[in-house]
Amino acid sequence: MSMPIAQALHAIVGEIGLLSGEDVSARSCDPFRNVPPRGGLIVRPASTAELSAVMALCSARGQAVVAHGGRTGVSGGAYAGESEIVVSLERMRAVLEISPEGPLAVVEAGASVEALQQAAAAQGLFYPVDLGSKGSATIGGTIATNAGGNRVLRWGMTRQNLLGVEAVLADGTVVSSMNRLLKNNMGYALKDILCGSEGTLGIITRAVLRLVPQPSSQDVAFVSVTDHAALVALLARARRLPTLSAFEVMWPDYYDLVAASDTGRRPVPPGTGPCVLVESMGYHPESDRRQFEEFLFDAGENGLIADAVLAESGKQVAELWRVREAAEVIVRAMSPFVSFDISLGVADIEPFLPRVRDALLQRFGILRTATFGHLGDNNIHIAAYVGPDTAALESEVEAVVFGVLRGYDGAITAEHGIGQHKRVFLPAHKHTGEMEMMRRLRDALDPDRLLNRDVLF
């Protein structure tokens, strides 16, 4: 008779590698809600070899697993049911190499984004994927979800910064594709297949990531505009800046909320139109600053800017970014709410936002929203509150928003992923051939659906 699975896992990862009881129930699978894993076990391998042995055991036993990184995702990808155990990469968090010659980094999947950024900065380098949750979000999790963040406009999503990857498949097979070359055309790009797969094809263990030289200039302005036409025109002018790194928009429902909070985040008076944080990062401080100031002057002369604040120090840069990264203000003022990270064309945003608000108000009778996002890369975030029962009505709220979005050929997620929360909506927004190809790929690599079985589809 085979030994109980907890005992068998203990034999692989040891005492420190296996958690149960209160060590499991005290954790949450969601950053905004208390949702503990329900399966009662968290296994924490310390190496790729240990994870391979864990997955081989789970495959032989038909044991379903849910992979955990930093558990910062808001799409339910980390939720674990009673019949599932959690595999956490938290003991595999080393930054193994920073190569200035590459320039690249080799990192274990459990390392945080911030840890990689700090290690790179110590050698004059920069990892440009930047998130509000970078202190907790892990490299493996950001690869699994193809995370975006604040500087996609300049350096792209995680996929654009990924050179190579190592992963363990559902049956324990180790796939090591740790490419370090910019140009490598030898067959399928396995890194691109695993990136964005949300843990359904394999569990990422290590990665090779592109770095860039640490920028020596960072110019930031916080401006308000009068209306959507001015906003779009300002974006068009900002795109002429060769060093443009961020164009973060805060609509009045977001900015008025933050400006009225007790956090001191009020760089310009509220009550006009949208507000924008514009950032430029480059390598020639004097000329970069001059170009940035010329951009602001030109925009003001053409009536695109109602008010503006230009950061004069690193401290002021951080203060302006704090206005944009005010998630805790929204959580405190609006919880419970349903969060969205949709993507749609810039030209469609103006008609979409009032239409979706009207649809929500008509359906629920109560509505409060906070709208912000990375306009330059089509990504809009909406937090929607429809009353004290918002959490229970989440799927209905999503159905309304995604129903309107279909009319604009948008994407129901731009960077957070499908997870478990949005899986029911995915087929309506993907071509049937795309869905079939994804199913065939998943069935080939994990025929028993042991990996994140309720994620994606």
DRENDO-1510 file (C-alpha; in Angstrom, 1 decimal, always signed):
<recs>
REC; n; res; u; v; w
REC; 1; MET; +0.0; +0.0; +0.0 .
REC; 2; SER; +1.4; +3.4; -0.9 .
REC; 3; MET; +2.1; +5.9; +1.9 .
REC; 4; PRO; -0.2; +8.9; +2.4 .
REC; 5; ILE; +0.6; +11.8; +0.0 .
REC; 6; ALA; +1.7; +14.1; +2.8 .
REC; 7; GLN; +4.2; +11.5; +4.0 .
REC; 8; ALA; +5.4; +10.9; +0.5 .
REC; 9; LEU; +5.8; +14.7; -0.1 .
REC; 10; HIS; +7.7; +15.0; +3.2 .
REC; 11; ALA; +10.1; +12.4; +2.1 .
REC; 12; ILE; +10.9; +14.6; -1.0 .
REC; 13; VAL; +11.0; +18.2; +0.5 .
REC; 14; GLY; +11.7; +17.5; +4.2 .
REC; 15; GLU; +10.1; +19.2; +7.3 .
REC; 16; ILE; +10.7; +22.7; +6.1 .
REC; 17; GLY; +9.3; +22.1; +2.7 .
REC; 18; LEU; +5.8; +21.0; +3.8 .
REC; 19; LEU; +3.2; +23.1; +5.6 .
REC; 20; SER; -0.2; +22.1; +7.0 .
REC; 21; GLY; -2.7; +23.2; +9.6 .
REC; 22; GLU; -2.6; +26.8; +10.6 .
REC; 23; ASP; +0.4; +27.5; +8.4 .
REC; 24; VAL; -2.0; +26.9; +5.5 .
REC; 25; SER; -5.2; +28.4; +6.8 .
REC; 26; ALA; -3.4; +31.6; +7.8 .
REC; 27; ARG; -2.6; +32.3; +4.1 .
REC; 28; SER; -4.8; +33.8; +1.4 .
REC; 29; CYS; -4.9; +33.0; -2.3 .
REC; 30; ASP; -6.1; +36.6; -3.0 .
REC; 31; PRO; -4.5; +39.9; -2.2 .
REC; 32; PHE; -7.8; +41.7; -1.3 .
REC; 33; ARG; -9.9; +39.0; +0.3 .
REC; 34; ASN; -9.2; +36.3; +2.8 .
REC; 35; VAL; -9.4; +33.1; +0.7 .
REC; 36; PRO; -7.2; +30.3; +2.3 .
REC; 37; PRO; -6.2; +27.3; +0.4 .
REC; 38; ARG; -8.8; +24.6; +1.1 .
REC; 39; GLY; -6.7; +21.5; +0.4 .
REC; 40; GLY; -4.7; +21.6; +3.7 .
REC; 41; LEU; -1.1; +21.2; +2.3 .
REC; 42; ILE; +1.5; +23.5; +0.9 .
REC; 43; VAL; +4.6; +21.9; -0.6 .
REC; 44; ARG; +7.7; +24.1; -1.0 .
REC; 45; PRO; +10.4; +22.5; -3.1 .
REC; 46; ALA; +13.9; +24.0; -2.8 .
REC; 47; SER; +15.1; +23.1; -6.3 .
REC; 48; THR; +14.0; +22.1; -9.7 .
REC; 49; ALA; +14.9; +18.5; -8.9 .
REC; 50; GLU; +12.6; +18.5; -5.9 .
REC; 51; LEU; +9.8; +20.0; -7.8 .
REC; 52; SER; +10.3; +17.4; -10.6 .
REC; 53; ALA; +10.0; +14.7; -7.9 .
REC; 54; VAL; +6.9; +16.3; -6.4 .
REC; 55; MET; +5.1; +16.5; -9.8 .
REC; 56; ALA; +6.1; +12.9; -10.7 .
REC; 57; LEU; +4.6; +11.8; -7.4 .
REC; 58; CYS; +1.4; +13.9; -8.0 .
REC; 59; SER; +1.1; +12.6; -11.5 .
REC; 60; ALA; +1.3; +9.0; -10.3 .
REC; 61; ARG; -1.3; +9.7; -7.7 .
REC; 62; GLY; -3.6; +11.8; -9.9 .
REC; 63; GLN; -3.1; +14.6; -7.4 .
REC; 64; ALA; -4.1; +18.1; -8.7 .
REC; 65; VAL; -1.9; +21.0; -7.7 .
REC; 66; VAL; -2.2; +24.8; -7.8 .
REC; 67; ALA; +1.0; +26.8; -8.3 .
REC; 68; HIS; +1.7; +29.8; -6.0 .
REC; 69; GLY; +4.0; +32.7; -6.6 .
REC; 70; GLY; +3.5; +35.9; -4.6 .
REC; 71; ARG; -0.3; +35.5; -4.6 .
REC; 72; THR; -0.8; +39.1; -5.9 .
REC; 73; GLY; -3.0; +38.1; -8.8 .
REC; 74; VAL; -6.6; +39.4; -8.7 .
REC; 75; SER; -8.1; +36.9; -11.2 .
REC; 76; GLY; -8.4; +33.9; -8.8 .
REC; 77; GLY; -5.5; +32.0; -10.4 .
REC; 78; ALA; -4.1; +31.0; -7.0 .
REC; 79; TYR; -7.4; +29.7; -5.5 .
REC; 80; ALA; -7.0; +26.1; -4.3 .
REC; 81; GLY; -9.9; +23.8; -3.7 .
REC; 82; GLU; -10.3; +20.9; -1.2 .
REC; 83; SER; -8.9; +18.3; -3.6 .
REC; 84; GLU; -5.9; +20.3; -4.5 .
REC; 85; ILE; -2.5; +20.9; -2.9 .
REC; 86; VAL; -0.5; +24.1; -3.3 .
REC; 87; VAL; +3.0; +24.1; -4.8 .
REC; 88; SER; +4.8; +27.3; -3.7 .
REC; 89; LEU; +8.1; +28.5; -5.2 .
REC; 90; GLU; +8.9; +30.7; -2.1 .
REC; 91; ARG; +12.0; +28.7; -1.2 .
REC; 92; MET; +13.4; +29.2; -4.8 .
REC; 93; ARG; +14.1; +32.9; -4.7 .
REC; 94; ALA; +17.7; +33.4; -5.6 .
REC; 95; VAL; +19.0; +35.9; -8.1 .
REC; 96; LEU; +21.6; +33.6; -9.5 .
REC; 97; GLU; +23.4; +35.8; -12.0 .
REC; 98; ILE; +23.6; +39.4; -13.2 .
REC; 99; SER; +25.6; +39.6; -16.4 .
REC; 100; PRO; +26.5; +43.1; -17.5 .
REC; 101; GLU; +27.8; +41.7; -20.8 .
REC; 102; GLY; +24.4; +40.3; -21.7 .
REC; 103; PRO; +23.0; +42.3; -20.2 .
REC; 104; LEU; +20.8; +39.7; -18.6 .
REC; 105; ALA; +19.8; +38.1; -15.3 .
REC; 106; VAL; +19.3; +34.4; -14.3 .
REC; 107; VAL; +16.7; +34.2; -11.6 .
REC; 108; GLU; +14.8; +31.5; -9.7 .
REC; 109; ALA; +11.0; +31.8; -10.1 .
REC; 110; GLY; +10.3; +32.7; -6.4 .
REC; 111; ALA; +12.4; +35.8; -6.5 .
REC; 112; SER; +10.4; +39.0; -6.2 .
REC; 113; VAL; +10.5; +41.6; -9.0 .
REC; 114; GLU; +11.9; +44.1; -6.6 .
REC; 115; ALA; +14.7; +41.8; -5.6 .
REC; 116; LEU; +15.7; +41.5; -9.2 .
REC; 117; GLN; +15.5; +45.2; -9.7 .
REC; 118; GLN; +17.7; +45.9; -6.7 .
REC; 119; ALA; +20.3; +43.3; -7.8 .
REC; 120; ALA; +20.4; +44.7; -11.3 .
REC; 121; ALA; +20.7; +48.3; -10.0 .
REC; 122; ALA; +23.7; +47.3; -7.9 .
REC; 123; GLN; +25.5; +46.7; -11.2 .
REC; 124; GLY; +24.2; +49.7; -13.1 .
REC; 125; LEU; +21.4; +47.8; -14.8 .
REC; 126; PHE; +17.6; +47.9; -14.9 .
REC; 127; TYR; +14.8; +45.4; -15.1 .
REC; 128; PRO; +12.0; +47.5; -16.6 .
REC; 129; VAL; +8.9; +45.4; -15.8 .
REC; 130; ASP; +7.5; +47.4; -12.9 .
REC; 131; LEU; +4.4; +46.8; -10.8 .
REC; 132; GLY; +2.8; +48.3; -7.8 .
REC; 133; SER; +3.1; +44.9; -6.1 .
REC; 134; LYS; +6.8; +44.4; -7.1 .
REC; 135; GLY; +7.8; +43.7; -3.5 .
REC; 136; SER; +5.6; +40.6; -3.4 .
REC; 137; ALA; +5.0; +39.6; -7.0 .
REC; 138; THR; +7.4; +36.9; -8.1 .
REC; 139; ILE; +9.3; +36.4; -11.4 .
REC; 140; GLY; +7.6; +33.1; -12.0 .
REC; 141; GLY; +4.2; +34.6; -11.4 .
REC; 142; THR; +4.8; +37.6; -13.7 .
REC; 143; ILE; +6.0; +35.2; -16.4 .
REC; 144; ALA; +3.0; +32.9; -16.0 .
REC; 145; THR; +0.7; +35.8; -16.4 .
REC; 146; ASN; +2.8; +37.8; -18.9 .
REC; 147; ALA; +2.6; +40.8; -16.5 .
REC; 148; GLY; +2.8; +44.3; -17.8 .
REC; 149; GLY; +2.9; +47.2; -15.4 .
REC; 150; ASN; +3.8; +50.8; -15.7 .
REC; 151; ARG; +6.5; +50.9; -18.4 .
REC; 152; VAL; +5.1; +48.6; -21.1 .
REC; 153; LEU; +5.0; +51.7; -23.4 .
REC; 154; ARG; +8.8; +51.8; -23.5 .
REC; 155; TRP; +10.1; +48.3; -22.7 .
REC; 156; GLY; +7.1; +46.0; -23.4 .
REC; 157; MET; +5.4; +43.2; -21.4 .
REC; 158; THR; +7.2; +40.4; -19.6 .
REC; 159; ARG; +7.3; +38.4; -22.8 .
REC; 160; GLN; +9.4; +41.0; -24.5 .
REC; 161; ASN; +11.9; +40.9; -21.6 .
REC; 162; LEU; +12.1; +37.1; -21.4 .
REC; 163; LEU; +15.0; +35.2; -23.1 .
REC; 164; GLY; +14.8; +31.8; -21.6 .
REC; 165; VAL; +12.9; +29.7; -19.2 .
REC; 166; GLU; +13.0; +26.4; -17.2 .
REC; 167; ALA; +9.8; +24.6; -16.1 .
REC; 168; VAL; +8.5; +21.4; -14.7 .
REC; 169; LEU; +5.6; +19.7; -16.6 .
REC; 170; ALA; +2.7; +17.9; -15.0 .
REC; 171; ASP; +4.4; +14.5; -15.1 .
REC; 172; GLY; +7.7; +15.8; -13.6 .
REC; 173; THR; +9.5; +16.3; -16.9 .
REC; 174; VAL; +12.0; +19.2; -16.7 .
REC; 175; VAL; +12.0; +21.5; -19.7 .
REC; 176; SER; +15.2; +23.6; -19.6 .
REC; 177; SER; +15.2; +26.2; -22.4 .
REC; 178; MET; +17.5; +28.7; -20.7 .
REC; 179; ASN; +18.4; +30.6; -23.8 .
REC; 180; ARG; +20.7; +33.6; -23.3 .
REC; 181; LEU; +20.7; +34.9; -26.9 .
REC; 182; LEU; +18.7; +37.6; -28.5 .
REC; 183; LYS; +18.6; +35.7; -31.8 .
REC; 184; ASN; +17.8; +32.0; -31.6 .
REC; 185; ASN; +15.6; +30.5; -34.3 .
REC; 186; MET; +15.9; +26.8; -33.4 .
REC; 187; GLY; +12.3; +25.6; -33.5 .
REC; 188; TYR; +9.4; +26.5; -31.2 .
REC; 189; ALA; +10.0; +29.4; -28.8 .
REC; 190; LEU; +8.9; +27.4; -25.7 .
REC; 191; LYS; +9.4; +30.5; -23.5 .
REC; 192; ASP; +6.6; +32.2; -25.4 .
REC; 193; ILE; +4.3; +29.2; -25.0 .
REC; 194; LEU; +4.9; +29.1; -21.2 .
REC; 195; CYS; +4.7; +32.8; -20.8 .
REC; 196; GLY; +1.1; +33.8; -20.2 .
REC; 197; SER; -0.1; +30.2; -19.7 .
REC; 198; GLU; -1.0; +30.9; -16.1 .
REC; 199; GLY; +0.6; +27.7; -14.8 .
REC; 200; THR; -1.6; +25.4; -16.9 .
REC; 201; LEU; +1.3; +24.0; -19.1 .
REC; 202; GLY; +4.1; +23.8; -16.5 .
REC; 203; ILE; +5.5; +25.3; -13.4 .
REC; 204; ILE; +8.2; +27.8; -14.1 .
REC; 205; THR; +11.4; +27.4; -12.0 .
REC; 206; ARG; +14.0; +29.6; -13.5 .
REC; 207; ALA; +14.3; +32.3; -16.1 .
REC; 208; VAL; +16.7; +34.3; -18.2 .
REC; 209; LEU; +15.6; +37.9; -18.4 .
REC; 210; ARG; +16.8; +40.9; -20.4 .
REC; 211; LEU; +18.2; +43.9; -18.6 .
REC; 212; VAL; +18.9; +47.4; -19.9 .
REC; 213; PRO; +21.4; +50.0; -18.7 .
REC; 214; GLN; +20.1; +51.9; -15.7 .
REC; 215; PRO; +18.6; +55.1; -16.9 .
REC; 216; SER; +20.3; +58.2; -15.7 .
REC; 217; SER; +17.4; +60.6; -16.2 .
REC; 218; GLN; +13.8; +60.4; -15.0 .
REC; 219; ASP; +11.5; +63.3; -15.7 .
REC; 220; VAL; +7.9; +63.2; -14.4 .
REC; 221; ALA; +5.0; +65.6; -14.8 .
REC; 222; PHE; +1.5; +65.4; -13.4 .
REC; 223; VAL; -1.0; +67.3; -15.6 .
REC; 224; SER; -4.7; +67.7; -15.9 .
REC; 225; VAL; -6.5; +68.1; -19.2 .
REC; 226; THR; -9.9; +69.4; -20.1 .
REC; 227; ASP; -11.5; +66.5; -22.0 .
REC; 228; HIS; -10.9; +63.3; -23.9 .
REC; 229; ALA; -9.9; +65.1; -27.1 .
REC; 230; ALA; -7.1; +66.9; -25.3 .
REC; 231; LEU; -6.0; +63.6; -23.6 .
REC; 232; VAL; -5.6; +61.8; -27.0 .
REC; 233; ALA; -3.8; +64.8; -28.5 .
REC; 234; LEU; -1.5; +64.9; -25.5 .
REC; 235; LEU; -0.7; +61.2; -25.9 .
REC; 236; ALA; +0.1; +61.8; -29.6 .
REC; 237; ARG; +2.6; +64.5; -28.7 .
REC; 238; ALA; +4.1; +62.5; -25.9 .
REC; 239; ARG; +4.8; +59.6; -28.3 .
REC; 240; ARG; +7.2; +61.9; -30.1 .
REC; 241; LEU; +9.5; +61.8; -27.0 .
REC; 242; PRO; +12.1; +59.1; -27.7 .
REC; 243; THR; +12.4; +58.5; -24.0 .
REC; 244; LEU; +8.7; +58.2; -23.1 .
REC; 245; SER; +8.3; +55.5; -20.6 .
REC; 246; ALA; +4.9; +56.0; -19.0 .
REC; 247; PHE; +1.6; +57.7; -19.8 .
REC; 248; GLU; -0.7; +56.9; -16.9 .
REC; 249; VAL; -4.2; +58.3; -16.9 .
REC; 250; MET; -6.5; +58.9; -14.0 .
REC; 251; TRP; -10.1; +59.8; -14.8 .
REC; 252; PRO; -12.0; +62.1; -12.4 .
REC; 253; ASP; -13.7; +59.3; -10.6 .
REC; 254; TYR; -10.3; +58.0; -9.6 .
REC; 255; TYR; -8.4; +61.2; -9.0 .
REC; 256; ASP; -11.2; +63.0; -7.1 .
REC; 257; LEU; -11.3; +60.0; -4.7 .
REC; 258; VAL; -7.5; +60.0; -4.2 .
REC; 259; ALA; -7.3; +63.8; -3.9 .
REC; 260; ALA; -10.0; +63.8; -1.2 .
REC; 261; SER; -8.3; +61.1; +0.8 .
REC; 262; ASP; -6.2; +62.0; +3.9 .
REC; 263; THR; -2.9; +60.8; +2.1 .
REC; 264; GLY; -1.9; +64.2; +0.8 .
REC; 265; ARG; -2.0; +63.1; -2.9 .
REC; 266; ARG; -3.3; +66.2; -4.6 .
REC; 267; PRO; -0.7; +67.6; -6.9 .
REC; 268; VAL; -3.3; +69.6; -9.0 .
REC; 269; PRO; -6.8; +70.7; -8.1 .
REC; 270; PRO; -9.5; +68.1; -8.8 .
REC; 271; GLY; -12.7; +68.9; -10.7 .
REC; 272; THR; -11.4; +69.3; -14.3 .
REC; 273; GLY; -11.0; +66.4; -16.7 .
REC; 274; PRO; -8.6; +63.4; -16.7 .
REC; 275; CYS; -5.2; +63.6; -15.1 .
REC; 276; VAL; -2.0; +62.2; -16.5 .
REC; 277; LEU; +1.3; +61.1; -15.1 .
REC; 278; VAL; +3.9; +61.4; -17.9 .
REC; 279; GLU; +7.3; +59.9; -17.5 .
REC; 280; SER; +10.5; +60.0; -19.5 .
REC; 281; MET; +13.5; +57.9; -18.7 .
REC; 282; GLY; +16.8; +58.2; -20.7 .
REC; 283; TYR; +20.5; +58.4; -20.6 .
REC; 284; HIS; +21.3; +62.1; -21.3 .
REC; 285; PRO; +19.9; +64.1; -18.3 .
REC; 286; GLU; +20.4; +67.6; -19.7 .
REC; 287; SER; +19.0; +66.9; -23.2 .
REC; 288; ASP; +16.3; +64.6; -21.9 .
REC; 289; ARG; +15.1; +67.3; -19.5 .
REC; 290; ARG; +15.1; +69.9; -22.2 .
REC; 291; GLN; +13.0; +67.7; -24.5 .
REC; 292; PHE; +10.6; +67.0; -21.7 .
REC; 293; GLU; +10.1; +70.6; -20.9 .
REC; 294; GLU; +9.7; +71.5; -24.5 .
REC; 295; PHE; +7.0; +68.8; -24.8 .
REC; 296; LEU; +5.1; +70.3; -21.8 .
REC; 297; PHE; +5.5; +73.9; -23.1 .
REC; 298; ASP; +4.3; +72.9; -26.5 .
REC; 299; ALA; +1.3; +71.0; -25.1 .
REC; 300; GLY; +0.4; +74.0; -22.9 .
REC; 301; GLU; +0.7; +76.5; -25.8 .
REC; 302; ASN; -1.7; +74.3; -27.8 .
REC; 303; GLY; -4.3; +74.3; -25.0 .
REC; 304; LEU; -3.9; +70.6; -24.1 .
REC; 305; ILE; -3.0; +71.1; -20.5 .
REC; 306; ALA; -5.2; +72.8; -17.8 .
REC; 307; ASP; -2.7; +72.5; -15.0 .
REC; 308; ALA; +0.7; +70.8; -14.4 .
REC; 309; VAL; +3.3; +70.0; -11.8 .
REC; 310; LEU; +6.8; +69.1; -12.9 .
REC; 311; ALA; +8.9; +67.0; -10.5 .
REC; 312; GLU; +12.1; +68.8; -9.4 .
REC; 313; SER; +13.6; +66.0; -7.4 .
REC; 314; GLY; +13.6; +62.2; -6.9 .
REC; 315; LYS; +11.4; +62.8; -3.8 .
REC; 316; GLN; +8.8; +64.6; -5.9 .
REC; 317; VAL; +9.0; +61.9; -8.6 .
REC; 318; ALA; +8.1; +59.3; -5.9 .
REC; 319; GLU; +5.3; +61.5; -4.6 .
REC; 320; LEU; +3.7; +61.9; -8.0 .
REC; 321; TRP; +3.9; +58.1; -8.6 .
REC; 322; ARG; +2.2; +57.6; -5.3 .
REC; 323; VAL; -0.9; +59.4; -6.7 .
REC; 324; ARG; -1.1; +56.8; -9.5 .
REC; 325; GLU; -0.3; +53.9; -7.2 .
REC; 326; ALA; -3.1; +54.5; -4.6 .
REC; 327; ALA; -4.6; +51.0; -4.5 .
REC; 328; GLU; -5.0; +51.2; -0.7 .
REC; 329; VAL; -7.1; +54.3; -1.0 .
REC; 330; ILE; -9.5; +52.5; -3.4 .
REC; 331; VAL; -9.6; +49.5; -1.1 .
REC; 332; ARG; -10.4; +51.6; +1.9 .
REC; 333; ALA; -13.0; +53.7; +0.3 .
REC; 334; MET; -14.8; +51.3; -2.1 .
REC; 335; SER; -14.5; +47.7; -0.9 .
REC; 336; PRO; -16.0; +45.4; -1.9 .
REC; 337; PHE; -15.4; +46.1; -5.6 .
REC; 338; VAL; -14.9; +44.2; -8.8 .
REC; 339; SER; -11.7; +45.1; -10.6 .
REC; 340; PHE; -11.1; +45.0; -14.3 .
REC; 341; ASP; -8.0; +45.3; -16.5 .
REC; 342; ILE; -9.5; +45.5; -19.9 .
REC; 343; SER; -7.8; +46.5; -23.2 .
REC; 344; LEU; -9.3; +48.4; -26.1 .
REC; 345; GLY; -8.3; +50.8; -28.7 .
REC; 346; VAL; -7.6; +54.4; -27.7 .
REC; 347; ALA; -10.3; +55.7; -30.0 .
REC; 348; ASP; -12.9; +53.5; -28.4 .
REC; 349; ILE; -12.2; +54.6; -24.8 .
REC; 350; GLU; -14.3; +57.8; -25.0 .
REC; 351; PRO; -17.6; +56.0; -26.0 .
REC; 352; PHE; -16.9; +52.9; -24.0 .
REC; 353; LEU; -16.6; +54.4; -20.5 .
REC; 354; PRO; -19.9; +56.2; -20.3 .
REC; 355; ARG; -21.7; +53.3; -22.0 .
REC; 356; VAL; -20.4; +50.8; -19.5 .
REC; 357; ARG; -21.2; +53.0; -16.6 .
REC; 358; ASP; -24.7; +53.5; -17.9 .
REC; 359; ALA; -25.1; +49.7; -18.3 .
REC; 360; LEU; -24.0; +49.1; -14.8 .
REC; 361; LEU; -26.2; +51.8; -13.3 .
REC; 362; GLN; -29.2; +50.5; -15.2 .
REC; 363; ARG; -28.6; +47.0; -14.1 .
REC; 364; PHE; -27.8; +47.6; -10.4 .
REC; 365; GLY; -29.2; +51.0; -9.6 .
REC; 366; ILE; -26.1; +51.9; -7.5 .
REC; 367; LEU; -22.6; +52.6; -9.0 .
REC; 368; ARG; -19.3; +53.9; -7.9 .
REC; 369; THR; -16.2; +53.6; -10.0 .
REC; 370; ALA; -12.5; +54.4; -10.1 .
REC; 371; THR; -11.0; +54.4; -13.5 .
REC; 372; PHE; -7.3; +54.6; -14.4 .
REC; 373; GLY; -4.8; +52.9; -16.6 .
REC; 374; HIS; -1.9; +52.7; -19.0 .
REC; 375; LEU; -3.5; +54.5; -21.9 .
REC; 376; GLY; -0.4; +54.3; -24.2 .
REC; 377; ASP; -0.7; +50.6; -24.3 .
REC; 378; ASN; -4.5; +50.3; -24.4 .
REC; 379; ASN; -4.9; +49.1; -20.8 .
REC; 380; ILE; -7.7; +50.5; -18.6 .
REC; 381; HIS; -8.4; +49.5; -15.0 .
REC; 382; ILE; -11.9; +49.9; -13.6 .
REC; 383; ALA; -12.9; +49.3; -10.0 .
REC; 384; ALA; -16.7; +49.0; -9.8 .
REC; 385; TYR; -18.9; +49.1; -6.6 .
REC; 386; VAL; -22.6; +48.3; -7.0 .
REC; 387; GLY; -23.6; +48.2; -3.4 .
REC; 388; PRO; -22.8; +46.1; -0.3 .
REC; 389; ASP; -23.5; +42.9; -2.2 .
REC; 390; THR; -20.9; +43.6; -4.8 .
REC; 391; ALA; -18.7; +40.6; -4.0 .
REC; 392; ALA; -21.7; +38.2; -4.4 .
REC; 393; LEU; -22.6; +39.9; -7.7 .
REC; 394; GLU; -19.1; +39.8; -9.2 .
REC; 395; SER; -20.0; +37.5; -12.1 .
REC; 396; GLU; -23.0; +39.6; -13.0 .
REC; 397; VAL; -21.0; +42.8; -12.9 .
REC; 398; GLU; -18.4; +41.2; -15.1 .
REC; 399; ALA; -21.1; +40.0; -17.5 .
REC; 400; VAL; -22.3; +43.6; -17.9 .
REC; 401; VAL; -18.8; +45.1; -18.5 .
REC; 402; PHE; -17.6; +42.3; -20.8 .
REC; 403; GLY; -20.9; +42.5; -22.7 .
REC; 404; VAL; -20.3; +46.1; -23.5 .
REC; 405; LEU; -16.6; +45.4; -24.3 .
REC; 406; ARG; -17.5; +42.8; -27.0 .
REC; 407; GLY; -19.0; +45.7; -29.1 .
REC; 408; TYR; -15.5; +47.3; -29.2 .
REC; 409; ASP; -13.5; +44.1; -29.9 .
REC; 410; GLY; -11.6; +44.5; -26.7 .
REC; 411; ALA; -9.7; +42.0; -24.5 .
REC; 412; ILE; -11.2; +41.1; -21.1 .
REC; 413; THR; -7.7; +41.1; -19.6 .
REC; 414; ALA; -4.7; +43.1; -20.6 .
REC; 415; GLU; -2.2; +41.9; -17.9 .
REC; 416; HIS; -3.8; +40.2; -14.9 .
REC; 417; GLY; -4.8; +37.0; -16.7 .
REC; 418; ILE; -8.0; +34.9; -16.9 .
REC; 419; GLY; -7.5; +32.9; -13.7 .
REC; 420; GLN; -10.6; +31.2; -12.4 .
REC; 421; HIS; -12.8; +34.3; -12.3 .
REC; 422; LYS; -12.9; +35.1; -16.0 .
REC; 423; ARG; -12.8; +31.6; -17.5 .
REC; 424; VAL; -16.5; +31.5; -18.3 .
REC; 425; PHE; -16.2; +34.6; -20.4 .
REC; 426; LEU; -13.1; +33.6; -22.4 .
REC; 427; PRO; -14.8; +31.6; -25.2 .
REC; 428; ALA; -16.9; +34.6; -26.2 .
REC; 429; HIS; -13.9; +36.7; -26.7 .
REC; 430; LYS; -11.6; +34.2; -28.5 .
REC; 431; HIS; -11.9; +32.7; -32.0 .
REC; 432; THR; -13.1; +29.1; -31.9 .
REC; 433; GLY; -9.9; +28.0; -33.6 .
REC; 434; GLU; -7.8; +29.7; -30.9 .
REC; 435; MET; -9.7; +28.0; -28.2 .
REC; 436; GLU; -9.3; +24.6; -29.9 .
REC; 437; MET; -5.5; +25.1; -30.4 .
REC; 438; MET; -5.2; +26.0; -26.7 .
REC; 439; ARG; -7.2; +22.9; -25.6 .
REC; 440; ARG; -5.0; +20.6; -27.8 .
REC; 441; LEU; -1.8; +22.0; -26.4 .
REC; 442; ARG; -3.0; +21.7; -22.8 .
REC; 443; ASP; -4.3; +18.2; -23.4 .
REC; 444; ALA; -1.0; +17.1; -24.9 .
REC; 445; LEU; +1.1; +18.4; -21.9 .
REC; 446; ASP; -1.4; +17.7; -19.1 .
REC; 447; PRO; -4.0; +15.2; -20.2 .
REC; 448; ASP; -5.2; +14.7; -16.6 .
REC; 449; ARG; -5.6; +18.4; -15.9 .
REC; 450; LEU; -3.4; +18.3; -12.8 .
REC; 451; LEU; -2.0; +21.8; -13.1 .
REC; 452; ASN; -4.2; +24.7; -12.2 .
REC; 453; ARG; -7.2; +22.7; -13.5 .
REC; 454; ASP; -9.8; +25.5; -13.0 .
REC; 455; VAL; -7.7; +28.2; -14.6 .
REC; 456; LEU; -8.2; +29.6; -18.1 .
REC; 457; PHE; -10.7; +27.1; -19.5 .
</recs>
